[in-house]
Amino acid sequence: MILAGDIGATKTYLGLFTKELTSVAEAEYASKEYASLEELIRYFLKQTQFEPATITAVCMGVAGPVVEGRCELTNINWTITVAGLRQLFDGVPAALLNDLEAIGYGVPRLSKEELIPLNPNGVSRPGNAALIAAGTGLGEALLYWDKHTHTFYPSPSEGSHVDFAPRNDEEIELLRYLMRGDNKNVSYEQVVSGSGLVRIYEFLKNQENYQEPAWLTARFGQGNSAAVISEVAIAKENPLCEKALDIFVSIYGAEAGNLALKYLALGGVYVGGGIVLKILDKLGDGTFMRAFTNKEGHFAQLNASLCNYGAIAT
């Protein structure tokens, strides 16, 4: 039996599969309710009534850099090692992959029904592709195109932690706001992520001396603030939430466009992550693509020619 998992700071998905990759058992957990992945795995096996001895291989996609078989997750205090996983299951083969690298292996298997075109004028061409996914954090990956095998090979990246580059006066003020106190290194992940959307909202609230309505404050008290902002914005129930989401999607599009140029993503850019499903309507209203194509000289036309997809099943 193969034990596989998608390990994130907010949610962890674990599954058991036969060697033919038929699903036997799957479950979703809130990551922060457990002290470690090992504790969660033990609970999962107990819950599904499988003995550790039935596990013959382990592979985990993890939200953080994997260096020499070790990962310290970016947004939760977990450390996962290949050695630790092997020890848990009496020395069986084990592997760790960056979560975007793991998703990259699944991209070629996505059907047309699982992809939403974001650029109807895009042209499909052989070449590298790029993957970008905003959720609790921001993930990025290169999908290298092997012209000999006609296959994508994903390569992990920590590109979301490069310095955030504002493009206009408002974003310059946003950067200044985010750099207050000891936070002198502002990355794209701090802006294009669930917590980033909340930061943008708080920045606007502070800049515009905005009085938050009581019903919105109550909504924030009932659930995830980023989800509330996006839901309220999509429903057009509050102008500040709408503006926050507009800035968020614009910066998201700009960074996706940066990635397209860095990887020369003639094979397209895939936009995934937990936020995609919540803001599909906003991703398709032109804000994302205007920022994606707003590059110097003829590179604007190059980006405008690329196929972009909202991947709704990653």
PyMOL commands that set and color helices and strands:
alter all, ss='L'
color gray80, all
select helices_A, chain A and resi 31-33+37-48+52-54+82-88+99-109+112-114+159-161+169-178+188-190+194-207+214-222+225-234+239-263+276-283+287-293+299-304
alter helices_A, ss='H'
color red, helices_A
select strands_A, chain A and resi 2-7+11-17+23-30+57-62+66-67+70-72+79-81+94-98+115-117+129-134+138-146+151-156+269-272+308-311
alter strands_A, ss='S'
color yellow, strands_A
deselect
rebuild
show_as cartoon
